[in-house]
Amino acid sequence: MAKITLSIMVDERYLHRFAQIVKCCRDAGLEVHQEMTMIGVIAGSIDSSKVKSLSQIEGVSSVEESRPVQGF
């Protein structure tokens, strides 16, 4: 399966558990590229067949596929 790049948003009510949520994402197969604790976002890549498991982690509010940005 192909890997896709994602942004995972953590619900603000769970920001105090951010490190634990990052660990759960890693355990689900996410290769974490960046942790943005202050805004509650985790960026990373994962096998496309495992994306659904990320949205089932308690405290994750949404999972969005990243889109490439092209220059003008």
N, C-alpha and C positions, 0 to 999 in steps of 0.2 A: 504494500500500500504506500501511497505517496504521503509525504509529510506536508502539513499546511501550517502557516503562521497565524497565530491567534492573539487576540487581546481578551483577557478575562477580567471582568469587572467584579469587584468584591462589594457586597452590600455595605453601606456605611455603618450599619448596626453591628457588623462583624469586623470592623477595622482593627479592633483590639486583638483579634485572632489572626491577623494577616499572615504571620510567619507559619502558623499551623495550616492555613489554607494553601499557602505555597507548597508546603510539604505534601499535602494531600494531592495537589496537582502533579507534583513530581512522581508521587507513588502511582498515579493514574497513567503516567507515561509522558508527561509534559517535559520538554527540554526548556528550562527557563532561561530566557535571554535577558530579561530585565524585570526588576521588582520596583514598582513605583508606589511605595507605602503611603505617602502623603495623599495621593489621589485614588488609592485603592485599585490599582491596575497591575496585572501580571502579563507580561508579553513573553511568548514562547512559541515553540513548534511541537507538533504531535502527529502521530500517524492518523490519517483521516478516519480510520475505523474506530478510534478511541475518543473522538470529540464529544460524543454524547455523555460519556462518563464524567467529563469536567462539569457539565451543567448540573449534574446531580450532587455535587459537593456542597455541603451545607455552608452557606455564606456567599456562594457565587451567585451574583444577580444576573449576569449575562456572559455569553461567550460569542465573540464576533471574529469572523475571519478577516485578517488584515488584507488590505488592498494596496498594491504597489502605487507609489506616487511618481508621476512622470514630470519632468521639467517642462517649462513653457517653450 
